[in-house]
Amino acid sequence: MGAFINTPNDTIIIAALNNRFSDAPDPNAVTANPDKTMLGSVRWQDQQEGGLLFSRKLNLARLAYRLGGVPTDPQSRRRWFFLLRRMLPHNTKVAISAVLNAVMGDSSVKQVTFNLIHDSTITYEFELDPNNSNIPQTQNLPSTANPKVNVKTCVLLLRCFYDEPLPDPNPAFEVDPPKAQNPEVGKDIIP
Amino acid sequence: MLFGGFLPDVNPALERLALLDAILIDFRTAFPDLYFELRLDRRVINAQAILLNGKRCILIYGGLALHPMLAENSLTFVFLHEAGHHLAVGPRLPFNLSLACDCVADNWAAGEGSEVLHRRSGRRLLIGTALDELARLMNNGQEPELPGHAEPILNCRNHKWAFRKNALEAAQPHASIHTCELFKRETRHGSVY
């Protein structure tokens, strides 16, 4: 992220997501999947689910749980899920899901990176750059697997007008609490 | 920086604005290939190096730029650290290989970066003063925390201000760093479905 003051929860989320969508080898890749990269495994999972991984009710909190990218301490986790469930504008959720869905179908994209900046010029509290576009924004950036080589990289940049600490939802009063059968209520959120 | 600190209010005094303008001019003179931008209306207490639209940008947010505990030298160090992310050679951030890692950026700021800044703009960094000013900020609740972890999970000194300050005070800035502990940790993990 390149921040001066390290904020561990942001780092955990971004590092996990960038790793999950990277072109680095996946040590747990499925044998039948010919693409043994981390992103290849996400594409494989998407195929197994009929191409619906990023289009199921825009539930980004579930996606964050399944793909990694969740703070480890409970309070920060609740704040993060509250942001994903309740604070992100609908258009932003649609844009994030659409861009990731497009990446699933475009094998020329070798990795995805996630980042955020604070920006007072946007019209929503949060916005996917540019203007909640549903089209992947790509650049040639260093490969995670081989940093000496640049590869086509989809850049997901979240612009944040929101300019205060994330709210601290009380689990008892959370508007949209995790369902009991959802694993994100358990202690082992990242296996 | 969704989980960072925020300054309650950003009402800059004229003197601070003049200081920030002077620093900005010096950095634009010394490092013309970088794009420096003050975002004073954002209260987040931080600064950021990032590639935006192919430009190597440095964003200094109001919460940090206007923080009452910081002054000329600490602000200069912040600008240098962020410039170091773009210009320093060495280990990369594990989750953003376009940028130098934090320890390398610190080293570059206190060493080569401050020398280039002084040579090209005349601005001199007093590293001891900068660290004293930053210590006031870090000791006032901006120290990064890792809730849920009783012990440091990383050897990366950037995750603990005391280590970071000690390394800079101990004249380690010119020592080379060959590996990023954060990088080693992150690249160990595989699928977590």
Interface residues (C-beta under 8 A of the other chain):
Chain A: M1 G2 A3 F4 I5 N6 T7 P8 N9 D10 T11 I14 A15 A16 N18 N19 R20 A24 D26 P27 N28 A29 M38 S41 Q45 R66 L67 G68 P71 T72 D73 P74 Q75 S76 R79 W80 L83 T113 N115 L116 I117 H118 D119 S120 Q139 L141 P142 S143 T144 P147 L157 C160 D163 E164 P165 L166 I190 P191
Chain B: M1 L2 F3 G4 G5 F6 R39 D41 R42 R43 V44 I45 N46 A47 Q48 A49 I50 L51 L52 G54 L59 Y61 L64 V78 H81 E82 H85 R92 L93 P94 F95 N96 L97 S98 L99 D102 M138 Q142 P144 E145 L146 P147 G148 H149 N158 H159 L182 E186 T187 H189 G190 S191 V192 Y193
